């Protein structure tokens, strides 16, 4: 398993817009053959902070994910809304591989 956590802080006043745009990535990402799970989270304390918490069967499956059209479209629209990002890549790797 190859897991990643991406924490994004939206620019002031753009949190809800970023959240709604990010929701559109859930279904197509979960439908990818290598996706084990894909969750979109929102901070309770900081409403402009959202998190992608996702896992794939392998690094190759994650690499395929970031080349999909829905990810490229999300990046083009979302990156201008993001103030800062923290990426843990990989957040976790399965120990039984």
C-alpha positions as CSV (number, residue, x, y, z in Angstrom):
1,X,0.0,0.0,0.0
2,X,1.1,3.5,-0.8
3,X,-0.6,6.3,1.2
4,X,-0.4,10.0,1.1
5,X,-1.7,12.9,3.1
6,X,-2.0,16.4,1.5
7,X,-3.0,19.3,3.8
8,X,-4.0,22.5,2.0
9,X,-4.7,25.9,3.4
10,X,-6.9,28.0,1.1
11,X,-6.4,31.7,0.5
12,X,-8.6,33.8,2.7
13,X,-12.2,33.5,1.7
14,X,-11.6,30.6,-0.8
15,X,-12.0,27.7,1.6
16,X,-15.5,26.7,0.6
17,X,-14.7,27.1,-3.1
18,X,-11.7,24.9,-2.7
19,X,-13.7,22.3,-0.8
20,X,-16.4,22.2,-3.4
21,X,-13.9,21.9,-6.3
22,X,-12.1,19.1,-4.4
23,X,-15.4,17.2,-3.8
24,X,-15.5,16.6,-7.6
25,X,-12.4,14.5,-7.4
26,X,-13.8,12.0,-5.0
27,X,-15.9,9.7,-7.3
28,X,-13.4,9.5,-10.2
29,X,-10.5,8.9,-7.9
30,X,-12.3,6.2,-6.0
31,X,-13.2,4.5,-9.3
32,X,-9.5,4.2,-10.3
33,X,-8.4,0.6,-10.3
34,X,-5.4,1.2,-7.9
35,X,-7.2,3.3,-5.4
36,X,-7.8,1.7,-2.0
37,X,-9.4,4.7,-0.4
38,X,-9.7,8.4,-1.0
39,X,-11.1,10.8,1.6
40,X,-11.6,14.5,1.7
41,X,-11.5,16.0,5.1
42,X,-12.1,19.5,6.5
43,X,-10.4,20.9,9.7
44,X,-12.8,21.5,12.6
45,X,-10.6,24.3,13.9
46,X,-9.6,25.9,10.6
47,X,-12.4,25.8,8.1
48,X,-10.1,26.9,5.2
49,X,-7.9,23.8,5.7
50,X,-8.8,20.7,3.8
51,X,-7.0,17.4,3.6
52,X,-6.7,14.7,1.0
53,X,-6.1,11.3,2.7
54,X,-5.6,8.6,0.1
55,X,-4.1,5.2,-0.4
56,X,-3.2,3.2,-3.5
57,X,-2.1,-0.4,-4.0
58,X,1.4,0.8,-5.1
59,X,3.5,3.8,-6.0
60,X,2.8,3.1,-9.7
61,X,-0.9,3.3,-9.0
62,X,-0.4,6.7,-7.3
63,X,1.7,7.9,-10.2
64,X,-1.1,6.8,-12.6
65,X,-3.6,8.8,-10.4
66,X,-1.7,12.0,-10.7
67,X,-1.7,11.7,-14.5
68,X,-5.5,11.4,-14.8
69,X,-7.5,14.1,-16.4
70,X,-9.6,14.8,-13.3
71,X,-6.4,15.5,-11.3
72,X,-5.0,17.8,-13.9
73,X,-8.3,19.7,-14.1
74,X,-8.4,20.0,-10.3
75,X,-4.8,21.2,-10.2
76,X,-5.4,23.9,-12.9
77,X,-8.5,25.2,-11.0
78,X,-7.4,24.7,-7.4
79,X,-3.7,25.7,-7.2
80,X,-4.5,29.4,-7.5
81,X,-6.8,29.1,-4.5
82,X,-4.2,27.5,-2.2
83,X,-2.1,29.6,0.2
84,X,0.1,26.7,1.4
85,X,0.4,23.0,1.2
86,X,2.0,20.3,3.3
87,X,2.5,16.9,1.7
88,X,3.5,13.8,3.4
89,X,4.6,11.6,0.5
90,X,4.3,8.8,1.3
91,X,2.5,9.2,4.6
92,X,2.7,5.4,5.1
93,X,3.9,2.4,3.2
94,X,2.5,-1.0,4.0
95,X,4.9,-3.2,6.0
96,X,3.7,-6.5,4.6
97,X,4.8,-5.9,1.0
